[in-house]
């Protein structure tokens, strides 16, 4: 008898003032495909997102492979077995290339498979190196769908696959191909929770969830065919770091947002402050030399804003392996601004202060980033003016400046 791979026990979810799910129970075993095909607003996407551990629970708990990943107390845990996820809003970053998003999903799953044949199957081979932002809606949906199903072909261990409207915008040929792949995924022992309005999936779903009941699907067509021998190779490590580095190099977002704030601050200081009146031994000097680096950090991490596109932030959060950041570029920017500020005031460069400037930018950015990530859980994160709290960072900055002066680092 197959083991239970996904379990939702007594799950209640609130959306605004309404309870969308109440005391919801669902168990999926290996080799099952459960189709959610209720009306709009029936909670299909909520079930998928709850199963992925994205949204907070009012009651109950979610388990993958018998281990709780999130419960109603707010505790969450990184799944020991990686899973596949395709959100209704794609979860793709527009500035990533097609192959990058798919390979990221495979690296998170712990292994890579050759993706050329899959891109050919879904007519994406010619767009492999294109930015996702340049794709049509249907093509972007194929990328999101492939990132959701391909982890099920990695290795021999069964996985949980969560697919929210994977066929939305797909042509008939692609939907037929997807049904074939779902058959093979089921035969490999994966369990699949699928939300869709398309009738195409009636032939591959083993069960249909209707009116809070799991009903065995009599229309299921069994395909007796030999599974493909798909070779799994080692995954690449540091997927979060690599993604943040690639996106920053491609978009120059840190330089364009944090850098502008830092250089504007530096320009104002040079225009208003007489360099000949500065005594390098005074607290004024260290404060001036670090002001540009501090201002750059106050902008926050523009990566968070980038990840809000098509709910890519939720896709990364669900896997609990980290969220791409701009810390390396912040270190370089803060250090560079500190050195330029010293040179601008005709002072010799203090390398200790340069390092402190880089770390100051990182720490300030991380605080603002943390605030942005916390508010991202709200229904309307942009309506929460949490940036009004940033002036409280002036006190730690002042204490840092005082410590530098007392330590005679200048």
Buried (B, 14 or more C-beta within 10 A) or exposed (E): EEEBBBBBBBBBBBEEEEBBBBEBEBBBBBBBBBBBBBEEEBBBBBBBBBBBBBBBBBBBBBBBBEEBBBBBEEEBEEBEBBBBBBBBBBBBBBBBBBBBBBBBBBBBBBBBBEBEEBBEBBBBBEBBEBBBEEBEEBBBBBBBBBBBBBBBBBBEEBBBBBBBBBBBBBEEEBBEBBBBBBBBBBBBBBBBBBBBBBEBBBBBBBBBBEEEEBEEBEEBEEEEEEEEEBEBEEBEEEBBBBBBBBBBEEBEBBBEBBBEBBBEBBEEBBEEBEEEEBEBEEBBBBBBBBBBBBBBBBBBBBBBEBBBBBBBBBBBBBBBBBBBBBBBBBBBBBBBBBBBBBEBBEBEBBEEBBBBBBBBBBBBBBBBBEBBBEBBEEEEBEEBEEBEEBEEBEEBBEEBBEEBBEEEEB
